[in-house]
Amino acid sequence: MDNLKEKTAKGLFWGALNNGTIQVLNVLIGIMLGRKLSPEEWAPIGMIAIFSAIAGNLQSSGFSTAIINMKSPTSNDYNAVFWFNTLVSALVYLVLFACAPWIAWFFEQPCLTDLSRFIFLAFFISSFGISTNAYMMKNMMQREMTIVGITALIISGLTAITLAFLGYSYWSLAWQQVVNAFVLVVGRWYYVKWRPCFKVDFTPIRQTFRFSMNILITMIINTVNNHILTFVFGKLFTRTPQVVGNFFQAFKWDTMAYQTVGGTIEQVAQPVLVNLRDDEDESREVRVFRKMMRFTAFLTFPAMFGLSLVSEEFILATIGPKWIDCVPLLRVLCIGGAFMPFYSLYKNLIISQGRADLNMWLNISQIVLQFILIFATYQQGILMVVYAYSILNVVWLLAWQFFAHRLIGLQLVHVLKDILPFALISGAVMLVSYVATTQITNIYLLLALRIVLAAVLYVGVMKLLRVKIMDECIKFLSKKMNK
């Protein structure tokens, strides 16, 4: 049987392949849709994104996370979560269906009544795959999750592109969400042999209710946090929906970029940390967590700082000059986005310690501070709000670090030692790449040269400094390729 180290390595490999491939496909799909649809056509989807996301939180209710946090969940545990999720999802969908006219009234967009009712079907459909997804994550079935995720993205993406070119405007984006949810459910059921039964025992729900409710509240807070700017801008700029569309586009590219790294870590962090929770060697958990931090820093800083570097050329070369107003927003979001994958690590560490309550209050405090910053800066323009939002996301990591130190003894000086070198090297590499290419005017050539030059410089510095984490990644990839 594979040991934990090998399972972790395999999980990271398939997680990286999954998220990397999905984000590449997302880029291709996003380029085609971005070129076909205008900022005004993207705006309605951005306005209601928060409702779909919160509805998705309610359907899982945190019980899938509770299952993953169990040492050995039983078939009865999965069955209870399955029926609870589907029943809650049906109820939430009916409530949202009735509230759709109010959503349209709030944003002063009549089209949102029918559009939101259709998009909300996606989370109801997803409820049938929550238990199977928890099963796959608990058993670290990253290979199967990769296949299912890529298949769903390809099918839903082709559906959206086809409908967009047929003139269905924002409805093409709505169909993308619904089709993606359906294919994910079918794929998970194909790979997972467990099946629900009609003998329902909700005892596992009652036993994990407090933990799961803390997770649920935290998930909702995180969702509000992730969509707060789009939601606020949707209300503040109802007369100029292109502003909302531009921000939604910038936020989408930023999120796609940092989730390539964050999603990779997310798939393995909690199962691994749960397995280490009762380890006799207490220092092992700190060592494993620090290694995850280094791996995250090694990938996220060059990726996010690099996207900030080429943001203008990237937008112009891919989705066109009509989106040029989103470039300043994307630049700033990418700097803050470089630190977002670390939140996933801290979150999974705290949850693995059984402190869902602490996770919840840290997120609540952050969202309160964000509301204060938004209302203190929005009159100075959308860019100033994005600056404040991004700075807070970086600084607030110190609060998570404080409690990580209390729980497992993780030292701040060690964290800074693990991640700051990668941040400084990435920043220096991007600065050199920028200065060296300032005389180039062709955007396509400029985009290519900056990417290649930055990549070569970064890898060269890593090799020169003999960075162990890169050598380990290369060694593992070589081993996989030889197999």
VMD Tcl script that draws the C-alpha trace (Angstrom):
set ca {
  {0.00 0.00 0.00}
  {1.28 3.47 -0.85}
  {2.53 5.45 2.12}
  {1.26 8.93 2.90}
  {4.17 10.64 1.16}
  {3.56 8.76 -2.08}
  {-0.17 9.39 -1.91}
  {0.47 13.08 -1.35}
  {2.86 13.24 -4.29}
  {0.38 11.45 -6.54}
  {-2.41 13.69 -5.33}
  {-0.40 16.82 -6.07}
  {0.58 15.46 -9.49}
  {-2.99 14.72 -10.54}
  {-4.25 17.85 -8.83}
  {-1.75 19.94 -10.77}
  {-2.64 18.15 -14.00}
  {-6.34 18.61 -13.29}
  {-6.19 22.29 -12.39}
  {-3.57 23.10 -15.00}
  {-5.52 21.47 -17.82}
  {-8.81 22.93 -16.63}
  {-7.38 26.44 -16.46}
  {-5.82 26.12 -19.92}
  {-9.20 25.02 -21.26}
  {-10.85 27.85 -19.32}
  {-8.46 30.29 -20.97}
  {-9.32 29.01 -24.45}
  {-13.04 29.02 -23.73}
  {-12.81 32.41 -22.03}
  {-10.99 33.88 -25.03}
  {-13.65 32.70 -27.47}
  {-16.52 33.89 -25.27}
  {-14.73 37.14 -24.42}
  {-14.25 37.95 -28.10}
  {-17.87 37.17 -28.92}
  {-19.65 38.74 -25.94}
  {-19.42 42.35 -24.74}
  {-18.89 43.60 -21.14}
  {-22.62 44.42 -21.00}
  {-23.50 40.81 -21.85}
  {-21.24 39.45 -19.11}
  {-22.69 41.79 -16.49}
  {-25.96 39.88 -15.73}
  {-24.00 36.69 -14.99}
  {-21.67 38.58 -12.67}
  {-24.55 40.21 -10.81}
  {-26.17 36.91 -9.80}
  {-22.98 34.88 -9.33}
  {-23.12 35.43 -5.58}
  {-26.62 33.91 -5.32}
  {-25.62 30.76 -7.19}
  {-22.50 30.41 -5.09}
  {-24.33 30.84 -1.76}
  {-26.99 28.38 -2.91}
  {-24.19 25.93 -3.64}
  {-22.91 26.39 -0.09}
  {-26.35 25.70 1.34}
  {-26.77 22.49 -0.61}
  {-23.63 20.89 0.83}
  {-24.20 22.44 4.27}
  {-20.64 21.56 5.26}
  {-21.40 17.87 5.72}
  {-19.21 16.80 2.82}
  {-16.29 18.52 4.57}
  {-17.24 16.71 7.76}
  {-17.04 13.38 5.89}
  {-13.58 14.18 4.55}
  {-12.52 15.09 8.10}
  {-13.61 11.66 9.41}
  {-11.00 8.96 9.80}
  {-13.14 6.18 8.29}
  {-16.57 7.30 6.99}
  {-19.13 4.55 6.40}
  {-21.70 3.99 3.66}
  {-24.35 5.25 6.08}
  {-22.45 8.55 6.45}
  {-22.37 9.08 2.67}
  {-26.04 8.09 2.36}
  {-27.17 10.55 5.04}
  {-25.26 13.38 3.39}
  {-26.67 12.48 -0.03}
  {-30.31 12.65 1.02}
  {-29.83 15.70 3.22}
  {-28.13 17.57 0.38}
  {-30.75 16.77 -2.25}
  {-33.65 17.69 0.03}
  {-32.05 20.96 1.11}
  {-31.17 21.80 -2.49}
  {-34.73 21.26 -3.66}
  {-36.02 23.56 -0.91}
  {-33.41 26.25 -1.60}
  {-34.14 26.16 -5.33}
  {-37.85 26.73 -4.71}
  {-37.05 29.71 -2.47}
  {-34.69 31.22 -5.03}
  {-37.17 30.59 -7.82}
  {-39.72 32.66 -5.92}
  {-37.12 35.36 -5.13}
  {-35.96 35.77 -8.75}
  {-38.20 38.81 -9.46}
  {-36.78 40.54 -6.37}
  {-33.23 39.91 -7.56}
  {-34.11 41.46 -10.92}
  {-35.68 44.44 -9.14}
  {-32.64 44.96 -6.90}
  {-30.24 45.20 -9.85}
  {-32.80 46.94 -12.10}
  {-32.30 44.23 -14.75}
  {-35.63 42.56 -15.77}
  {-33.78 39.81 -17.66}
  {-32.46 38.43 -14.36}
  {-35.83 36.85 -13.44}
  {-35.73 34.10 -16.04}
  {-31.94 33.98 -16.19}
  {-31.47 33.39 -12.47}
  {-34.19 30.75 -12.32}
  {-32.40 28.81 -15.03}
  {-28.88 29.20 -13.63}
  {-30.03 28.12 -10.17}
  {-30.83 24.71 -11.68}
  {-27.07 24.10 -11.79}
  {-26.67 23.93 -8.01}
  {-29.75 21.68 -7.65}
  {-28.30 19.27 -10.20}
  {-24.94 19.42 -8.40}
  {-26.50 18.19 -5.17}
  {-26.72 14.68 -6.62}
  {-22.92 14.57 -6.88}
  {-21.83 16.04 -3.55}
  {-21.52 12.72 -1.70}
  {-19.68 11.07 -4.58}
  {-17.32 14.04 -4.78}
  {-16.63 13.74 -1.04}
  {-15.97 10.03 -1.55}
  {-13.46 10.76 -4.31}
  {-11.68 13.45 -2.28}
  {-11.55 11.30 0.87}
  {-10.05 8.42 -1.10}
  {-7.74 10.79 -3.02}
  {-9.09 9.71 -6.42}
  {-7.39 12.66 -8.12}
  {-6.91 10.83 -11.43}
  {-10.64 10.16 -11.75}
  {-11.51 13.69 -10.59}
  {-9.20 15.03 -13.29}
  {-10.92 13.05 -16.03}
  {-14.40 14.06 -14.86}
  {-13.52 17.73 -14.47}
  {-11.87 18.04 -17.86}
  {-14.71 16.21 -19.61}
  {-17.33 18.45 -17.99}
  {-15.42 21.58 -18.92}
  {-14.97 20.57 -22.55}
  {-18.62 19.65 -23.06}
  {-20.00 22.72 -21.25}
  {-17.47 25.01 -22.93}
  {-18.34 23.80 -26.41}
  {-22.02 24.26 -25.55}
  {-21.44 27.88 -24.46}
  {-19.29 28.72 -27.50}
  {-21.83 27.25 -29.91}
  {-24.71 29.15 -28.33}
  {-22.71 32.40 -28.20}
  {-21.99 32.23 -31.93}
  {-25.66 31.47 -32.56}
  {-26.55 34.77 -30.87}
  {-27.80 33.58 -27.47}
  {-25.79 36.27 -25.62}
  {-25.65 35.77 -21.82}
  {-27.80 32.64 -22.11}
  {-24.76 30.84 -23.51}
  {-22.97 31.47 -20.19}
  {-26.00 30.22 -18.27}
  {-26.13 26.99 -20.28}
  {-22.42 26.49 -19.62}
  {-23.05 26.33 -15.88}
  {-26.00 23.95 -16.10}
  {-24.33 21.55 -18.54}
  {-21.11 21.55 -16.49}
  {-23.04 20.58 -13.33}
  {-24.84 17.75 -15.10}
  {-21.71 16.22 -16.62}
  {-19.86 16.40 -13.29}
  {-22.64 14.46 -11.56}
  {-22.73 11.79 -14.25}
  {-18.95 11.42 -14.24}
  {-18.70 11.06 -10.48}
  {-21.39 8.41 -10.42}
  {-19.54 6.53 -13.14}
  {-16.31 6.26 -11.13}
  {-17.69 5.86 -7.62}
  {-19.21 2.43 -6.96}
  {-21.01 3.55 -3.82}
  {-24.74 4.07 -4.30}
  {-27.34 5.72 -2.02}
  {-30.16 3.62 -0.58}
  {-33.66 4.46 0.63}
  {-32.88 3.35 4.17}
  {-32.04 6.79 5.49}
  {-30.48 7.35 8.90}
  {-29.74 10.99 9.65}
  {-27.71 10.16 12.77}
  {-24.41 11.20 11.07}
  {-26.02 14.56 10.27}
  {-26.96 15.12 13.89}
  {-23.53 14.02 15.14}
  {-21.64 16.41 12.90}
  {-24.23 19.19 12.87}
  {-22.30 21.76 14.89}
  {-19.07 21.20 12.99}
  {-20.89 21.27 9.65}
  {-22.83 24.43 10.48}
  {-19.57 26.19 11.31}
  {-18.25 25.04 7.94}
  {-21.45 26.20 6.22}
  {-21.32 29.67 7.73}
  {-17.66 29.90 6.79}
  {-18.39 28.79 3.22}
  {-21.07 31.46 2.89}
  {-18.71 34.08 4.30}
  {-16.01 32.98 1.84}
  {-18.52 33.16 -0.99}
  {-19.56 36.66 -0.01}
  {-15.88 37.52 0.25}
  {-15.15 36.16 -3.24}
  {-18.11 37.90 -4.88}
  {-18.53 40.97 -2.72}
  {-17.00 43.42 -5.19}
  {-19.02 42.18 -8.16}
  {-22.19 42.32 -6.05}
  {-21.50 45.83 -4.72}
  {-20.45 47.13 -8.12}
  {-23.55 45.55 -9.63}
  {-25.67 47.75 -7.37}
  {-23.53 50.91 -7.44}
  {-23.17 50.88 -11.24}
  {-26.59 49.68 -12.40}
  {-26.63 52.44 -15.04}
  {-23.20 51.45 -16.39}
  {-23.17 47.64 -16.52}
  {-19.93 47.65 -18.55}
  {-18.09 48.56 -15.32}
  {-19.44 45.40 -13.70}
  {-18.58 43.39 -16.79}
  {-15.00 44.69 -16.82}
  {-14.47 43.88 -13.16}
  {-16.09 40.46 -13.55}
  {-13.74 39.70 -16.45}
  {-10.64 40.81 -14.49}
  {-11.75 38.92 -11.40}
  {-12.41 35.80 -13.49}
  {-8.90 35.71 -14.97}
  {-7.32 36.40 -11.57}
  {-9.34 33.64 -9.91}
  {-8.59 31.14 -12.67}
  {-4.87 31.82 -12.28}
  {-4.53 31.44 -8.52}
  {-6.95 28.50 -8.38}
  {-4.60 26.60 -10.67}
  {-2.28 26.43 -7.68}
  {-4.83 26.65 -4.88}
  {-7.02 23.92 -6.35}
  {-4.05 21.59 -6.59}
  {-3.29 22.01 -2.89}
  {-6.97 21.95 -1.90}
  {-7.48 18.40 -3.22}
  {-4.87 16.85 -0.94}
  {-4.30 19.24 2.00}
  {-7.15 18.26 4.30}
  {-6.95 14.46 3.84}
  {-3.19 14.57 4.42}
  {-3.40 16.84 7.47}
  {-6.19 14.72 8.97}
  {-3.96 11.65 8.67}
  {-1.18 13.51 10.47}
  {-3.42 14.79 13.25}
  {-2.74 11.87 15.63}
  {0.87 11.27 14.59}
  {3.16 10.62 17.56}
  {5.81 12.87 16.01}
  {4.18 16.27 16.60}
  {6.80 18.09 14.53}
  {5.90 16.07 11.43}
  {2.71 18.04 10.85}
  {4.66 21.30 10.91}
  {7.25 19.91 8.48}
  {4.59 18.70 6.04}
  {2.68 21.97 6.26}
  {5.82 24.03 5.65}
  {6.65 21.90 2.64}
  {3.18 22.60 1.25}
  {3.81 26.29 1.84}
  {7.07 26.16 -0.11}
  {5.46 24.23 -2.95}
  {2.64 26.78 -3.10}
  {5.03 29.75 -3.03}
  {7.23 28.15 -5.70}
  {4.26 28.07 -8.09}
  {1.93 30.91 -7.15}
  {4.31 33.90 -7.06}
  {5.76 33.51 -10.57}
  {2.34 32.64 -11.98}
  {0.47 35.58 -10.46}
  {3.22 38.19 -10.73}
  {3.73 37.02 -14.31}
  {0.06 37.52 -15.18}
  {0.23 40.99 -13.66}
  {3.28 41.71 -15.83}
  {1.59 40.68 -19.11}
  {-1.98 41.68 -18.22}
  {-2.32 44.35 -20.92}
  {-0.80 42.29 -23.71}
  {-2.76 39.24 -22.58}
  {-6.12 41.02 -22.63}
  {-5.48 42.75 -25.96}
  {-4.14 39.62 -27.65}
  {-6.88 37.31 -26.41}
  {-10.25 38.97 -25.85}
  {-9.59 42.26 -27.62}
  {-9.39 46.03 -27.02}
  {-13.04 46.28 -25.89}
  {-11.84 44.85 -22.55}
  {-8.91 47.27 -22.08}
  {-10.59 48.90 -19.06}
  {-10.24 45.68 -17.09}
  {-6.41 45.69 -17.35}
  {-5.64 47.99 -14.34}
  {-8.04 45.95 -12.23}
  {-6.41 42.69 -13.30}
  {-2.92 43.97 -12.48}
  {-3.85 44.79 -8.90}
  {-5.95 41.68 -8.36}
  {-3.07 39.46 -9.47}
  {-0.73 40.85 -6.81}
  {-3.28 40.09 -4.09}
  {-4.22 36.83 -5.79}
  {-0.66 35.54 -5.38}
  {-1.40 35.13 -1.66}
  {-4.84 33.51 -1.99}
  {-3.65 29.85 -2.23}
  {-2.10 30.23 1.24}
  {-5.60 30.77 2.62}
  {-6.50 27.27 1.41}
  {-3.57 25.82 3.33}
  {-4.35 27.63 6.56}
  {-8.05 26.82 6.26}
  {-7.42 23.10 5.81}
  {-4.92 23.09 8.67}
  {-7.40 24.66 11.08}
  {-10.28 22.43 9.94}
  {-8.10 19.33 10.26}
  {-7.62 20.29 13.92}
  {-11.40 20.21 14.39}
  {-11.58 24.01 14.78}
  {-14.30 24.82 12.24}
  {-15.46 27.53 14.65}
  {-12.12 29.32 14.47}
  {-12.16 29.06 10.69}
  {-15.62 30.63 10.70}
  {-14.72 33.60 12.92}
  {-11.56 34.40 10.99}
  {-13.61 34.63 7.81}
  {-16.38 36.66 9.44}
  {-13.82 39.17 10.74}
  {-12.29 39.47 7.28}
  {-15.60 40.12 5.54}
  {-16.51 42.81 8.09}
  {-13.21 44.57 7.45}
  {-13.78 44.32 3.71}
  {-17.19 45.96 3.96}
  {-15.65 48.79 5.97}
  {-12.91 49.28 3.37}
  {-15.35 49.18 0.45}
  {-17.63 51.84 1.87}
  {-14.63 53.94 2.88}
  {-13.10 53.91 -0.61}
  {-15.81 53.35 -3.24}
  {-16.33 57.07 -3.86}
  {-12.71 57.27 -5.00}
  {-13.40 54.83 -7.81}
  {-13.43 51.13 -8.53}
  {-9.63 50.87 -8.76}
  {-9.15 52.24 -5.25}
  {-11.59 49.66 -3.88}
  {-9.65 46.89 -5.61}
  {-6.39 48.21 -4.11}
  {-7.87 48.17 -0.59}
  {-9.41 44.72 -1.12}
  {-6.11 43.23 -2.34}
  {-4.00 44.75 0.45}
  {-6.35 43.40 3.11}
  {-6.17 39.91 1.58}
  {-2.40 39.97 2.01}
  {-2.31 41.44 5.53}
  {-5.08 39.22 6.91}
  {-2.90 36.13 6.43}
  {-1.14 37.23 9.63}
  {-4.32 36.51 11.60}
  {-4.42 32.95 10.23}
  {-0.74 32.51 11.02}
  {-1.32 33.59 14.63}
  {-3.79 30.75 15.21}
  {-1.74 28.25 13.22}
  {1.07 28.98 15.67}
  {-1.25 28.35 18.62}
  {-2.56 25.08 17.17}
  {0.60 23.36 15.91}
  {3.46 25.69 16.87}
  {4.07 27.04 13.37}
  {6.50 29.97 13.64}
  {5.99 33.16 11.60}
  {9.72 33.45 11.00}
  {9.68 29.98 9.43}
  {6.73 30.88 7.20}
  {8.48 34.03 6.00}
  {11.62 32.03 5.39}
  {9.59 29.55 3.31}
  {7.70 31.98 1.10}
  {9.46 35.36 0.95}
  {12.43 34.20 -1.16}
  {10.04 32.99 -3.88}
  {8.11 36.28 -3.75}
  {11.25 38.42 -3.98}
  {12.79 36.34 -6.76}
  {9.52 36.37 -8.72}
  {9.20 40.14 -8.32}
  {12.79 40.72 -9.44}
  {12.37 38.41 -12.44}
  {9.23 40.24 -13.56}
  {10.92 43.62 -13.16}
  {13.89 42.55 -15.28}
  {11.55 41.06 -17.89}
  {9.55 44.29 -18.03}
  {12.58 46.55 -18.41}
  {14.19 44.30 -21.02}
  {11.12 44.35 -23.26}
  {9.87 47.94 -22.99}
  {10.94 48.83 -26.55}
  {8.80 46.14 -28.18}
  {5.49 47.44 -29.56}
  {3.92 44.36 -31.17}
  {1.62 42.98 -28.47}
  {1.84 39.37 -29.64}
  {5.63 39.40 -29.72}
  {5.73 41.29 -26.43}
  {3.43 38.76 -24.74}
  {5.47 35.79 -25.95}
  {8.86 37.29 -25.10}
  {7.85 38.37 -21.61}
  {6.47 34.92 -20.79}
  {9.50 33.08 -22.16}
  {12.04 35.46 -20.64}
  {10.37 35.42 -17.21}
  {10.10 31.61 -17.23}
  {13.74 31.13 -18.27}
  {15.00 33.62 -15.67}
  {12.91 32.09 -12.87}
  {13.95 28.51 -13.61}
  {17.56 29.65 -14.03}
  {17.61 31.36 -10.64}
  {15.99 28.31 -9.02}
  {18.67 26.05 -10.52}
  {21.46 28.45 -9.59}
  {20.28 28.55 -5.98}
  {19.69 24.78 -5.98}
  {16.14 25.13 -4.69}
  {15.16 21.73 -3.32}
  {11.43 21.98 -4.02}
  {12.06 22.37 -7.76}
  {14.47 19.45 -7.84}
  {11.85 17.29 -6.10}
  {9.16 18.32 -8.61}
  {11.44 17.55 -11.56}
  {12.44 14.21 -10.05}
  {8.84 13.19 -9.49}
  {7.76 14.26 -13.00}
  {10.67 12.33 -14.51}
  {9.64 9.26 -12.55}
  {6.07 9.57 -13.83}
  {7.18 10.02 -17.42}
  {9.51 7.00 -17.25}
  {6.60 4.90 -16.06}
}
mol new
graphics top color blue
foreach p $ca { graphics top sphere $p radius 0.5 }
foreach p [lrange $ca 0 end-1] q [lrange $ca 1 end] { graphics top cylinder $p $q radius 0.2 }
display resetview
